[in-house]
Amino acid sequence: MTLAVPLAAATETADVLVDLAVVLAAAKLGDEIFKRIGQPGLVGEILAGVIVGPSVFGLVEPGEVLEVFAELGVVFLLFWVGLETRLSEMREVGRVAGQVGVAGVLVPFAAGIGLGFAIGEPIETAILLGAALAATSAGITAATFASLGVVREAPARTVLGAAVIDDILALILVAVATGLAAEGGFDALALVFTMALAIGFVAFVALGGTELVKRRPQLLHAPRFSESPLLPAVILCLALAAIAGQIGLAAIIGAFLAGLIVAETKEQHPIEDEVAPLYAFFPPFFFAFIGIELDLGALVEGGTLLLLAAVTAVAVASKLIACRPAAAPLGRRQAWTVAVGMVPRGEVGIVVASIGITIGVLDDELFAAIVGMAVATTLAAPPVLRRLTGPS
C-alpha cells in the first residue's frame, strides 16, 4: 500500500511524457513534410495533431498538461513576434491597423448575428456566434509571417496591431453574450470597467514599458541572478501574459507586449539568439493541440457539415469584405495580405466556442461547426499568405 501512490504517480508522469514526446515528434514530422513540399510547416503541425488525436489514431487525448504546453507555445510565439517588432514600427501603421481592427470585428460580428438568426438561434447564441467570427488568431498569422521573414513589413505590423484591437473588442462581445445568458443578467458597469482596464493595460505597458527599457537597456542585467538577459525577459513575458489573462484579455497580448519591451534592448543583448530555443520548442505544441481538439466525428453527424460550410463561408467572406477596403492605403497586394491575415480564427475561435458550450449557449452541433471553422480558416490562410508575400 505504501508504494501504491508513488507508483501511480510515476505511471501518470510517464504517460504525460509519452504524450508530449508523441505530440512533439508528430508535429515536427508534419512540419518537415510540409516544408519539403513548399507549404507552411505550421499546417503540417496542425494536421499531425489531427492524426495523433482522438479523431484518427487516438494516440493522444486533449489533457491539462498538453493544454498548458499549448498555451506556453502561443505565449512564446507572440513573445518572439514582439521581439521582431518595434513600437515605432507599429505606430507607422497605427491608423490603418485601427481601421482594420474595428472593421474586422464589426462586420463579421454583424454577419455572425445574422447567420445565428437565420438558423433560428436565440439572441445570446447569435451574439456568441458573432463573437467567434469576429475574433482573429494573431498566433497563426504571426507564425506564418515569421516563417516567411516578413514580420517587420507593413502587412504583418498592421495585422498584429489590428489583432490587439480585435482582442479587446472580442472580449466585450463575449462578455455581452455571457451576460445575456446568465441568470443575473447583463452588467454594463462591469463591462465598461473591464474594457477600460484592458485598454489602460495595453497603453501603459506598450508606451511606458518600452520607454523605460529604451532609457535603461541594462535593466535585464540588473538582477544578480541574471547571468544572461533571458531569465528576466521570460519572467516579464510570463508576468504580462498572466496579467493580461487576469483582466480578461488573451495571454498572448501580454506576451506580445513583453516582446515589444524587450525588443528595445536588442542592440545591447543578443536576446533573440537566447529566446530562439524556446521559440523552436513550445509553439509546435500549440499548433498540434488545435488539431488534437478537432472532433472529425462530430462534423459528419446530421447537418453539421452544412452548418460548418455556412459558418466557414461567412467567417472568410466577412473578414475579407471588411479588412480589404480598410487596408487599402497600403496598396492592393498588401491590402489583400492583411485581409487574408485576419481570416484565421485558430485558438481564439475555439476558446469562444468553449465558453459558449460551458455556459449552455451553444449546442454540440454549433460548437463542432465553430471549432471546425476555426481549424479550416487556420489551415487555409497560411498557403495563401505565402503566395501573397512571395515575389510578384
N, C-alpha and C positions, 0 to 999 in steps of 0.2 A: 504493500500500500504506500510505503514511503517513497518508492521510486515511481509510482504511477503518474504523479503530477509532473515531475521533471521530464519523464519520458514522453508524456503527452505534449508538453511544451516544446520539446526538441523535435517531435514529429511535425508539429504545426509550423515551427520555424523552417524545417526542411521543405515542407510543402510550399511555403511562401517563396523560398529561394528558388525552388524549381520553377514556379510560375514566373518569377522575374527573369530567370535565365531563358525560359521558352519565349517569353514576350520580346525580350531584347534581341535574341538570336533571330526570331522570325521577322521582327521589324527591320533589322539590318539586312537580312536576306532580301526582303521586299525592296528595300532601298537600293541595294546592289543591282537587282534585276531591272528595276525601272530606270535607273541611271544608264545602264548598258543599252537600253532601247531608246534612250534620248528623252525620257519623261521625268517629271519631278519625283524625287525619291520619296517625298512625304506621302504621295499617293500610294506607292508600294507599301509603305509602313502601315497605312490605314487598312489596305486590303489584307495585309498579313494579319492584322488584328481580327478581321472578319474570319479568316481561315482558321486561326487557332482558337477562336472564341466559340461560344455556345452554338452559333448558327451553323458551323460546318463541322469541325473535328471535336470541339468541346474539350480541348486540352487545357484551357484556362477559363475560369469563371470571373466575372467582374467582382472585385472584392475591395475591402477598405484599404489594404496596403497598396494594391495596384492603383487605386484612385488617388492615393497620396502621391505616389510616384508620377502619375499623370499630371497632377496639379503642379508638382515641382517642375515637371517638364515644361509646361507652358509658362510658368513663372520665369525660369531661367532663359527660355526662348525670348520672351519680351524684354528681359534684362539685357540680353545680348543685343537685341534690336535697338534698345535705348542707348547702349554703348556706341552703336554705329551712327547715332544721330546727335545733332547739336540743337539746343533750343533756338539759336539764331536761325537755323535752317528751317525749323518748324514755323517760326514767325513769318518767314518769307511766303509761306503758302497758307498762312492763318485764315485769311478771308475766304479763299476757295475751300479750305478744309471745313470751315464753319458752314458754308453753303451746302457742301456735300453731306456733312454730318446731319444737318437739320432735314434736308430733303430726303436723305437716305433713311430717315426714321419715319417722317410723317406720311410719305406716300405708301411705303409697304404696310405701315400700321393701318392706314385707312383701307388699303386693299385687303388686309387680313380680316378686318372687321366685316367688310363687305362679303368676303368669302364665308365667314362664320355665319352671317345672317342667311346667306344663300343656301347653306346646307342645314338650316334650321336650328342653329345653336343659340343658347341664351346670351345675354349681353356680356356677362363675365367671361364666358368661354370665348366669345368673339374677340373681346379685348385681349385675352391672353394669347390667342392665335395671332392677333395683330402684333403683339409684343415679340413673339417668336420670329415673325417675319421681319420685324424692324431691326432686330439685333444683327451685329456684324462680328465675325470672329477675326479679331486682329491677329491671333496666333497663326492661323492658316496662311493668310496673305503675307504676313511678315516673314514667315519661314520661306515662302516662295521667293519673295524679293531678296531675302538674304542669300538663298542658294544661287540666285542669278546675279548677285553682286550689284544690285541697283537700289539698295536701301537708302542711299543718300540722294537719289534722284527725286524730282518733284512729285511724280505719282505716288511713290512709296511714302514720302513725308505727308502728302495730302491724305492718303488712306489712314495712316496712323493717327493724324490729328483728328480726322473725322470719326475714327473708332472711339476715341476718348469721349467725344460729344455723344456718339451713339450710346455708349455705355451709360452715361448719366441719364439720357432721355429714356432708354430702355428700362432703367431702374425705376423711373417714375411710372412708366406704363404697367410694369409688373406689380408695383405697389397698388396702383388703381384697381387692377384685376383682382388681386388677392383681397383687397379691402372690400370690394363689392361682394366677394364670395363669403367673407367672414360674417359671423352672426352679429358681431358688434357694429358692423357697417364700416363705411369709409371714413378715415380720419384725415381730413385735409390738412390740419395743422401739423400732424406728424410728417406728412408727405413734404410739406414746404420746408420743414426743419431738416429733413434728410437730404433734400435737394440742395439746400444752402450749404449744408455740411460737406456734401460731395464736391460742389463747385469750389468752396473755400479750400478744401484739402488739395485739390488739383492745382489751383492757382498758387497757393502758398508754397507747396513743395516744388513745383516747377520753377517759379520765379525766385523764391527765397533760397531754396536748396542749391540751385545752380550758381546763383550769385555768391553764396558763401564759399562754395568749393572753388569757384573761379578765383576768388580773392586769397584763399588759403588752401592751395592744392596739396600741401603736405599733411592735411588732416588724416588721410588714410594711413599715414605712417606714425601718427601721434601716439596711439596706444602702444604700451611696452610689449604687449603680446604680438604685435603686428610686425613679423619679420618680412612680410610682403603685404601689398595693399589688398590682396584677395579676401582675406577673412573679414576685415571691416566692410569691404564692399558687399560681400554676401550677407553679412548681418544687416546692413542697410537695406538691401534688396528684400530680404525676408520680413524685416520690420515694416517697411512701407507696404508690402503686399498684404501683410496681416492687418494693418490699419485700414487699408482700402476695403478689405473684406468685411471688417467690423462695421464700417459705416454704410455698407450696402453696395459698394462698387465691386467690380470684379478685381480679384487679387492681382491680375495681370496689369491693371492700370498702375498700381503701386510699384510693381516690378519695372515697368517701362519708365516711370518717373525716376526710380533709383538709377537706372541705366543712364538717363539724361544727366543726372547729377554727377555720377562717376565719370562720364564722358569728358567732363571739364578737366580731368586730371591726366588725360591720355598723353599729353606732351611731357609729363613728368614721370609716368609709370607705364610699363608695358602691360597694362591691365588686361587688354584683350587676349594676350597670349596666356595669361593665367586663368581667365574665365573660359577659354576655349574647351578644356576638357569637360566642364560642367555642361556646356552647350552641346557637346557631342554625346554625352551620356544620357541626360534626362529627357530631352524632347521626344526621342523615339517612343518612350512610354506613353506620352500624351497622344501621339498620332495613332499608335496601336490601340490604345484604350477606346478611342472613338469607334474603331471597327469592332472591338470586343463587345461594346454596348449595343451594337445593332442586332436586332432580332429579325432575321430574314423570315422566320416562320410567321410572325405577326403580320408581315407585309403582304403575304399571299392569301390571307384569310378574307373571305367575303369581298366587300367593296373597298378594302383598304388600299389596293393598288390604284384604283381610280382616284381615291381621295389623295393618295400620295402624289399622283401625277398632277392633280389640280393644285395642291399646296405648293409643289415644287415649281410649277409653271408661274404661279402668282408671285412666288418668292423671287424668282430670277427676273421676271419681267418688271416687277415694281422697283427693284433696285436699279436696273439699267435705265428705266424711264426716268427715275428721279435723279440719279447721280451723273449720268452722261451730260445733260444740259448744265448742271451745277458746276461741273468741272471744265466746261467749255473754254474758260480763259487760258487753260494750259495748252490748248491745241487739240486737234481732232484725235490723233493717235493716243496721246497721253490721257485725254478725257475718257476714252474707251478703256484704257488701262485702269484708271481709277474706278470706273463703273464696275468693271469685272472684279476688281479687287475688293469691292464692297459686297459682292454676292455671297461668299461663304458664310454660313451660319455656325458651322462647327460646334464646338463645345458650348457656345453661348445659347444657341437654339436648343440644344439638349438639356441644358440647365433650366431654361424657361419651361420646357416640356415637363421636366421632372417636378418642378414646383407645381405645375398645373395638375398633374395626376396625384400628387401628395395631398393637395387641399381639396381634391374631388371636383375640380373644374373641368378636367379633360377625361374622356373615357379612353379605354385601351386602344380603340381604333384610331382616334385622332392623335393620341400620344405616339403610336407607332408611325403614323404619317409624318408628324413633325420631326421625329428622330430620323426617319428615312430621308426627309427633305434636307435636314442638316448635313447628313453624310453625303447625299447626292450633290449638293452645292459645293461641299468641301472637295469632292473628287473632281468636279467639272471645272472649277476655276483655275487651278494651277497650270494645266496644259494650255489653256487659252492665254493666261498671263505670260507664259513662256514665249508664245508666238508674238504677242503684242510688244514685249520688251526686247525681242530679238532684232536683228538687222532689218531695216525697212525694205 
